[in-house]
Amino acid sequence: MRLRRLGDSDVEVSEISLGSWLTYSGGVGREQAEACTEAAFDAGINFFDTSNVYGTGAAEEAWGEILSRHERSSYILATKVYFPMSRRDRGLSAKQIHKQIDASLARLQTDYVDLYQCHRFDTETPIEETMEALTEVVEAGKARALGFSEWTSEQIRAGLEVPNTIKFVSSQPQYNMIWRAPEAEVFDVCRENGISQIVWSPLAQGVLTGKYSPGEAPPPDSRATSEEMGVAIGRYMDDDVLEAVQRLVPIAEGAGLTMVQLALAWVLRREEVASAIIGASRPEQVHDNASASGIELEDSILEAIDETLAGIVVAEPRRANFAGEGVKHR
């Protein structure tokens, strides 16, 4: 497992990381969550990404119990803040940031997280207030570094321009062979400012594994049939997308790779991508994903992928779900 540096920080993360959004928040049982987490350690994965809102604290609690058995210095832990935790608790005000970091640390059974991320941009709170509160979290030793997820280029710049605050080192966008929207603007502004990408949905919610066939019902044990884990897969389940993905199969086979390896290696071809966050409900999936680390794709393979997916790629800037536009200042 190769490691990559997280932006301008001294934090090094594994190229493949384990997420907990749709799985350990309730999508799979506790025994499966534990088995997958231990498989990650076995595979050399050191980076674990969660959020306070996943299962309204359930994912953090599960990892708090599981990860606490490991030496704290042996893993990199990231969580997030923004989405509602109750009718009154949401957003990125100073009050909420301080309240939610303490609650997250209690659930995670740790004194600090390595990376504290804004899950979305808060258009109702002055960016100065948010950045100052985040800086206080780091200065208090409760987080080593700061990041954000699905901010626009305007919002990223606004955060970086707040004086006397600690700068971000990571961005967490959706990014895969099909969804390339971050390349249009976000990657550039981040690269100019020493900010790495840690990308979610690198397998397009499992569609890029090739397990879904056009015109056919999804396999009964797949994410697409799960009420808990299938909430984000809809945009990838159109027949034209599934047909194009099936045409990737001979490309992967010709390169001696699995579809999983092809998709993850494609994401990791970009040097600004520090890690690809994968989800897993079985330990063998963790190992299959981890095997993509270190694979480098030849230009001819990259060109073949582009030709195959022409017409279904999302390349222009797009706002993520629940993401707002604009910036509020004091």
Backbone torsions as a table, in degrees:
resi	resn	phi	psi	omega
1	MET	NA	120.4	177.4
2	ARG	-81.7	151.7	176.6
3	LEU	-111.4	149.3	175.2
4	ARG	-132.6	147.1	-179.1
5	ARG	-76.6	141.5	-179.3
6	LEU	-89.0	98.7	179.6
7	GLY	56.0	-137.2	-179.8
8	ASP	-89.5	8.5	-177.2
9	SER	-83.3	178.5	174.6
10	ASP	-98.9	13.8	-179.3
11	VAL	-87.3	128.4	176.8
12	GLU	-112.5	128.4	-176.7
13	VAL	-120.0	152.9	176.6
14	SER	-69.5	146.0	-178.9
15	GLU	-58.8	-32.2	174.9
16	ILE	-109.7	130.8	179.4
17	SER	-125.1	161.5	-177.7
18	LEU	-106.8	125.5	177.3
19	GLY	-102.1	175.0	-173.7
20	SER	-140.3	15.2	-172.5
21	TRP	-59.3	-64.5	-173.6
22	LEU	-97.4	-2.3	-174.3
23	THR	-105.2	-68.8	-171.1
24	TYR	-84.6	5.1	173.1
25	SER	-89.3	-0.3	179.2
26	GLY	141.3	-10.0	-178.9
27	GLY	-70.6	-29.1	176.5
28	VAL	-130.0	164.1	-177.9
29	GLY	-75.2	167.0	-177.7
30	ARG	-60.9	-40.5	-179.3
31	GLU	-63.5	-38.5	177.8
32	GLN	-67.2	-41.3	178.6
33	ALA	-60.0	-43.2	179.6
34	GLU	-66.5	-42.9	-179.0
35	ALA	-63.7	-40.5	-179.9
36	CYS	-69.4	-37.4	179.1
37	THR	-65.6	-44.0	178.3
38	GLU	-66.5	-35.4	176.6
39	ALA	-63.2	-35.0	177.8
40	ALA	-62.8	-45.9	176.3
41	PHE	-59.3	-43.4	179.9
42	ASP	-60.9	-33.7	-176.6
43	ALA	-85.9	-1.0	179.2
44	GLY	90.9	7.7	176.7
45	ILE	-75.2	129.4	179.7
46	ASN	-117.7	0.0	-171.1
47	PHE	-116.5	122.9	-176.9
48	PHE	-125.4	124.7	-174.2
49	ASP	-116.7	129.7	178.7
50	THR	-141.9	-168.2	177.4
51	SER	-157.0	152.9	178.3
52	ASN	-62.4	-30.5	-174.1
53	VAL	-81.9	-14.6	-179.0
54	TYR	-66.0	109.9	-176.5
55	GLY	66.8	22.3	-176.7
56	THR	48.8	51.6	177.6
57	GLY	100.2	-13.3	-174.8
58	ALA	-64.6	-40.1	-179.3
59	ALA	-66.2	-41.7	177.6
60	GLU	-63.8	-41.7	-180.0
61	GLU	-63.2	-42.3	179.6
62	ALA	-61.5	-46.9	-180.0
63	TRP	-71.3	-29.9	175.7
64	GLY	-58.2	-42.3	179.2
65	GLU	-72.6	-41.0	-175.4
66	ILE	-76.0	-48.9	-174.9
67	LEU	-72.2	-24.0	-178.7
68	SER	-64.7	-14.5	176.6
69	ARG	-79.6	-10.8	-179.3
70	HIS	-104.3	150.7	175.4
71	GLU	-56.5	129.1	-173.8
72	ARG	-58.7	-33.8	-178.5
73	SER	-74.9	-5.5	-176.0
74	SER	-87.9	-3.8	-179.7
75	TYR	-145.6	156.0	177.7
76	ILE	-105.6	124.4	-173.9
77	LEU	-117.6	129.1	179.8
78	ALA	-125.5	141.1	171.8
79	THR	-139.7	-179.8	-171.8
80	LYS	-139.8	165.7	178.3
81	VAL	-143.8	143.1	170.0
82	TYR	158.6	-53.8	-171.7
83	PHE	-68.4	157.8	-175.8
84	PRO	-60.2	132.3	171.5
85	MET	-105.3	-13.5	174.8
86	SER	-163.2	-176.1	-179.7
87	ARG	-63.4	-27.4	-176.5
88	ARG	-109.1	-16.9	-173.7
89	ASP	-100.7	102.6	177.4
90	ARG	-163.3	164.8	172.7
91	GLY	88.8	-171.9	-172.5
92	LEU	-123.1	35.8	172.1
93	SER	-70.2	162.5	177.9
94	ALA	-58.2	-42.8	-179.6
95	LYS	-60.1	-45.4	-178.3
96	GLN	-69.1	-41.6	-179.5
97	ILE	-60.4	-45.9	-179.8
98	HIS	-68.4	-38.6	178.8
99	LYS	-67.0	-44.0	-174.0
100	GLN	-76.0	-33.1	177.2
101	ILE	-65.1	-40.1	179.3
102	ASP	-65.3	-40.4	178.8
103	ALA	-66.9	-39.8	178.4
104	SER	-64.5	-44.0	-179.7
105	LEU	-62.2	-37.4	178.5
106	ALA	-65.1	-44.4	179.3
107	ARG	-67.0	-36.5	-178.2
108	LEU	-81.8	-5.8	178.5
109	GLN	55.0	47.1	179.6
110	THR	-144.3	160.3	179.5
111	ASP	-85.4	-17.2	-177.2
112	TYR	-156.9	157.1	167.5
113	VAL	-108.7	153.1	179.2
114	ASP	-78.1	-29.0	-178.2
115	LEU	-141.2	124.3	177.3
116	TYR	-113.9	122.7	-170.5
117	GLN	-120.1	144.0	171.5
118	CYS	-83.4	116.0	-171.6
119	HIS	-67.8	-29.1	170.7
120	ARG	-150.5	175.0	176.5
121	PHE	-87.2	138.7	178.9
122	ASP	-96.6	103.6	-177.9
123	THR	-78.2	-4.9	-178.9
124	GLU	-100.8	-8.3	-179.3
125	THR	-114.8	134.4	177.4
126	PRO	-55.7	133.9	-177.9
127	ILE	-60.5	-30.1	178.5
128	GLU	-62.7	-41.9	179.1
129	GLU	-63.7	-43.3	-179.8
130	THR	-62.7	-49.2	-176.2
131	MET	-67.1	-37.1	178.5
132	GLU	-66.6	-39.5	179.0
133	ALA	-67.9	-41.1	177.8
134	LEU	-62.5	-39.9	177.7
135	THR	-61.9	-40.0	177.6
136	GLU	-63.3	-35.2	177.7
137	VAL	-62.8	-44.2	179.1
138	VAL	-67.6	-44.4	-178.6
139	GLU	-64.5	-25.0	177.6
140	ALA	-83.5	-1.8	178.7
141	GLY	80.3	14.7	-178.2
142	LYS	-90.6	-12.5	175.2
143	ALA	-149.2	145.7	178.4
144	ARG	-88.4	-32.8	-175.4
145	ALA	-149.9	166.1	-175.6
146	LEU	-122.8	148.6	177.1
147	GLY	-149.1	-178.8	178.5
148	PHE	-146.6	164.2	178.1
149	SER	-131.9	126.6	173.3
150	GLU	60.0	46.3	170.3
151	TRP	-93.2	151.4	174.6
152	THR	-78.3	166.1	178.9
153	SER	-61.3	-36.5	177.3
154	GLU	-63.0	-42.2	-178.5
155	GLN	-70.2	-37.0	177.6
156	ILE	-61.6	-47.9	-180.0
157	ARG	-61.8	-39.6	-180.0
158	ALA	-61.9	-41.0	178.2
159	GLY	-65.1	-39.5	-178.5
160	LEU	-71.0	-23.6	-175.5
161	GLU	-86.7	-7.5	179.2
162	VAL	-69.7	121.5	-174.8
163	PRO	-69.5	151.8	173.6
164	ASN	58.1	36.0	175.9
165	THR	-127.8	159.8	-179.2
166	ILE	-79.7	131.8	-174.6
167	LYS	-81.0	158.2	176.8
168	PHE	-72.3	152.1	174.8
169	VAL	-121.1	-7.3	-177.6
170	SER	-145.3	150.2	174.3
171	SER	-125.9	138.3	-179.7
172	GLN	-121.2	88.7	177.8
173	PRO	-101.8	161.3	166.5
174	GLN	-71.5	133.8	-177.1
175	TYR	-159.0	126.3	175.3
176	ASN	-161.2	-177.1	-177.9
177	MET	-54.5	-33.5	-177.3
178	ILE	-89.8	-46.8	-177.5
179	TRP	-95.6	94.6	-176.3
180	ARG	-110.5	15.5	-175.8
181	ALA	-51.4	-39.3	-178.2
182	PRO	-62.3	-22.5	-179.8
183	GLU	-64.1	-26.1	-172.5
184	ALA	-67.0	-40.4	-177.2
185	GLU	-139.6	-45.3	-171.5
186	VAL	-62.3	-44.2	-178.8
187	PHE	-58.1	-41.3	-176.0
188	ASP	-66.5	-49.1	-178.1
189	VAL	-65.6	-33.4	177.9
190	CYS	-69.5	-44.1	-179.8
191	ARG	-60.8	-39.0	179.5
192	GLU	-64.6	-20.2	-174.5
193	ASN	-120.0	20.0	174.5
194	GLY	67.0	36.2	-179.2
195	ILE	-112.1	124.6	179.0
196	SER	-86.1	163.2	174.1
197	GLN	-104.6	132.8	168.1
198	ILE	-120.9	105.7	-162.3
199	VAL	-96.1	142.9	177.0
200	TRP	-106.2	157.2	-177.1
201	SER	57.9	44.5	178.7
202	PRO	-66.4	-18.2	177.2
203	LEU	-104.0	16.1	179.6
204	ALA	52.3	52.8	179.8
205	GLN	57.9	29.1	177.3
206	GLY	95.1	-10.8	-178.4
207	VAL	-62.9	-36.4	-178.1
208	LEU	-74.5	-0.2	170.9
209	THR	-77.5	-16.3	-179.1
210	GLY	84.2	9.0	-175.5
211	LYS	-75.6	-16.1	-177.7
212	TYR	-102.8	127.8	-178.7
213	SER	-105.1	138.7	-179.9
214	PRO	-63.2	138.7	177.6
215	GLY	78.4	3.0	-178.9
216	GLU	-121.9	153.1	176.4
217	ALA	-67.4	143.4	178.9
218	PRO	-65.5	152.8	177.5
219	PRO	-54.0	142.6	-173.5
220	PRO	-62.2	-24.9	-177.7
221	ASP	-102.6	17.5	-175.6
222	SER	-91.5	167.6	179.4
223	ARG	-61.7	-34.3	-176.7
224	ALA	-64.1	-22.7	-179.2
225	THR	-98.7	0.3	-178.0
226	SER	-92.8	126.2	178.4
227	GLU	-64.0	-36.4	-178.3
228	GLU	-78.8	-36.6	-170.6
229	MET	-107.1	-2.1	-176.1
230	GLY	-99.7	15.1	-171.8
231	VAL	-70.5	-21.7	-173.8
232	ALA	-113.9	8.4	-172.3
233	ILE	-91.5	-13.6	-171.5
234	GLY	-53.0	-42.6	-175.3
235	ARG	-65.8	-18.0	-178.6
236	TYR	-99.1	-0.2	-171.9
237	MET	-98.0	9.3	174.6
238	ASP	-67.2	147.0	-176.4
239	ASP	-61.9	-35.0	-179.7
240	ASP	-66.2	-33.3	176.2
241	VAL	-69.6	-47.2	-178.8
242	LEU	-63.7	-36.4	177.5
243	GLU	-65.1	-42.8	178.6
244	ALA	-64.0	-40.2	179.3
245	VAL	-63.3	-39.2	178.2
246	GLN	-62.2	-29.5	178.1
247	ARG	-74.1	-10.7	174.8
248	LEU	-78.9	-21.3	-174.8
249	VAL	-55.6	-50.3	179.2
250	PRO	-64.9	-26.6	176.4
251	ILE	-66.1	-45.6	177.8
252	ALA	-62.9	-46.6	-178.7
253	GLU	-62.1	-39.1	179.6
254	GLY	-65.6	-27.0	178.7
255	ALA	-90.5	-1.9	-178.8
256	GLY	74.1	28.6	-176.6
257	LEU	-121.0	157.7	168.5
258	THR	-80.5	166.1	176.8
259	MET	-63.4	-36.5	177.9
260	VAL	-62.1	-46.8	179.6
261	GLN	-62.4	-40.7	179.6
262	LEU	-61.6	-47.1	-176.6
263	ALA	-66.6	-43.1	-178.6
264	LEU	-72.5	-38.0	177.1
265	ALA	-65.0	-33.4	177.4
266	TRP	-62.8	-45.6	178.7
267	VAL	-62.3	-43.4	-174.9
268	LEU	-78.0	-2.5	177.9
269	ARG	-66.3	-22.7	179.8
270	ARG	-85.5	124.0	-175.9
271	GLU	-66.6	-22.7	179.4
272	GLU	-78.2	-9.8	175.7
273	VAL	-84.5	112.3	-179.7
274	ALA	-80.9	-33.5	-176.4
275	SER	-159.8	148.9	174.0
276	ALA	-108.2	121.5	-176.8
277	ILE	-86.7	120.5	-179.9
278	ILE	-109.4	155.2	173.0
279	GLY	-112.3	145.6	-177.7
280	ALA	-147.4	138.3	175.5
281	SER	-109.7	-6.7	178.3
282	ARG	-137.8	144.4	-178.2
283	PRO	-57.1	-36.5	-178.9
284	GLU	-64.5	-29.5	175.8
285	GLN	-65.4	-37.9	178.2
286	VAL	-60.1	-47.8	-179.0
287	HIS	-66.3	-38.5	177.8
288	ASP	-61.6	-42.9	179.0
289	ASN	-67.2	-42.8	-177.4
290	ALA	-63.5	-26.0	-178.3
291	SER	-67.4	-10.5	179.3
292	ALA	-77.9	-18.1	-178.7
293	SER	-61.5	131.4	177.4
294	GLY	91.2	-8.9	179.1
295	ILE	-78.9	129.4	178.3
296	GLU	-116.8	128.3	-176.3
297	LEU	-90.3	135.6	177.0
298	GLU	-71.4	156.9	-179.0
299	ASP	-57.9	-36.4	-179.0
300	SER	-63.9	-34.3	177.8
301	ILE	-70.9	-42.1	178.7
302	LEU	-62.1	-39.7	178.3
303	GLU	-66.4	-39.9	179.3
304	ALA	-64.9	-37.6	177.3
305	ILE	-62.6	-46.3	-179.0
306	ASP	-61.3	-42.3	179.7
307	GLU	-65.0	-40.3	-177.5
308	THR	-67.6	-37.5	-175.9
309	LEU	-95.3	3.7	179.1
310	ALA	-55.8	130.0	179.0
311	GLY	102.6	-20.8	178.9
312	ILE	-116.5	-4.6	-178.9
313	VAL	-74.4	135.9	172.8
314	VAL	-96.0	106.5	-173.3
315	ALA	-111.1	-21.1	-177.8
316	GLU	-83.6	160.5	179.3
317	PRO	-59.0	135.9	177.9
318	ARG	-138.2	140.7	174.5
319	ARG	-80.3	141.0	176.6
320	ALA	-73.5	163.7	172.8
321	ASN	-57.2	139.0	177.4
322	PHE	68.5	12.8	179.6
323	ALA	-100.0	133.1	179.0
324	GLY	-101.9	168.3	178.8
325	GLU	-108.0	157.3	175.4
326	GLY	91.4	170.9	-177.3
327	VAL	-137.9	135.1	174.8
328	LYS	-101.1	134.1	177.0
329	HIS	-116.8	163.8	176.7
330	ARG	-65.3	NA	NA
